[in-house]
Amino acid sequence: MALAVGASRTPGKNLSERTQAIAATIKCPQCTDESMATSNAPTSVAGRAEIARRLRAGQTSSQIRAFFASRYGDTILLTPKSSGFDSLIWILPVIVLVVGIAGLTAAFLRWRRLAPTAPTTDDRELVDEARHRTSEEEP
């Protein structure tokens, strides 16, 4: 029996910690810019109780989040979904970072290619001729 109870629990997290973790990802419906985990508004207190009740009933965090989203709309969730149009929020910063690094790499390689090279024999001869001419023109 102890083995069954131990296996059914999430390792290292009790009910109140799991409730707080889920409540931290859901906005307080009554407050501005505050999560259910930090708010003491009546709707947040009731929301945390609902989360705990649903956890005791065996629901997963995504099922609980889906319940609150269906009740209050997707804007109640503090973290966006990782599928559909909302996945752009997760993917776009990575794409911008990769494109930025690729652009910088291309620019540095181009600058390296365009960097001045050592003077050729023709260059040295031109400089010597110019020096020779200026030394002849000076009194």
Backbone hydrogen bonds, N-H to C=O, Kabsch-Sander energy under -0.5 kcal/mol:
donor,donor_aa,acceptor,acceptor_aa,energy
5,V,1,M,-2.0
6,G,2,A,-2.5
7,A,3,L,-2.1
8,S,4,A,-1.4
9,R,5,V,-0.8
13,K,10,T,-1.7
18,R,14,N,-2.3
19,T,15,L,-2.6
20,Q,16,S,-2.5
21,A,17,E,-2.3
22,I,18,R,-2.1
23,A,19,T,-2.8
24,A,20,Q,-1.8
25,T,22,I,-1.7
26,I,23,A,-1.3
27,K,76,I,-3.9
28,C,34,E,-3.0
33,D,31,C,-0.5
36,M,23,A,-1.1
36,M,26,I,-2.9
37,A,23,A,-1.0
38,T,35,S,-0.6
39,S,35,S,-1.5
44,S,41,A,-0.6
45,V,41,A,-2.3
46,A,42,P,-2.5
47,G,43,T,-2.0
48,R,44,S,-2.7
49,A,45,V,-1.8
50,E,46,A,-2.2
51,I,47,G,-2.5
52,A,48,R,-2.4
53,R,49,A,-2.4
54,R,50,E,-2.5
55,L,51,I,-2.3
56,R,52,A,-2.4
57,A,53,R,-1.5
58,G,55,L,-1.4
59,Q,54,R,-2.5
64,I,60,T,-2.1
65,R,61,S,-2.6
66,A,62,S,-2.1
67,F,63,Q,-1.9
68,F,64,I,-2.1
69,A,65,R,-2.4
70,S,66,A,-2.3
71,R,67,F,-1.7
72,Y,68,F,-2.9
73,G,69,A,-2.1
76,I,73,G,-1.8
77,L,74,D,-1.5
78,L,25,T,-2.9
79,T,25,T,-0.8
86,D,83,S,-0.7
87,S,84,G,-1.2
88,L,85,F,-1.6
89,I,86,D,-1.3
90,W,86,D,-0.6
90,W,87,S,-0.7
91,I,87,S,-2.3
92,L,88,L,-2.9
94,V,90,W,-0.5
95,I,91,I,-2.3
96,V,92,L,-2.7
97,L,93,P,-2.2
98,V,94,V,-2.5
99,V,95,I,-2.8
100,G,96,V,-2.4
101,I,97,L,-2.4
102,A,98,V,-2.5
103,G,99,V,-2.6
104,L,100,G,-2.4
105,T,101,I,-2.5
106,A,102,A,-2.4
107,A,103,G,-2.3
108,F,104,L,-2.8
109,L,105,T,-2.4
110,R,106,A,-2.2
111,W,107,A,-2.6
112,R,108,F,-2.2
113,R,109,L,-2.1
114,L,110,R,-2.1
115,A,112,R,-0.7
124,R,120,T,-2.0
125,E,121,T,-2.3
126,L,122,D,-2.2
127,V,123,D,-2.1
128,D,124,R,-2.6
129,E,125,E,-2.5
130,A,126,L,-2.3
131,R,127,V,-2.4
132,H,128,D,-2.6
133,R,129,E,-2.7
134,T,130,A,-2.1
135,S,131,R,-2.3
136,E,132,H,-1.5
137,E,133,R,-1.7
138,E,134,T,-1.3
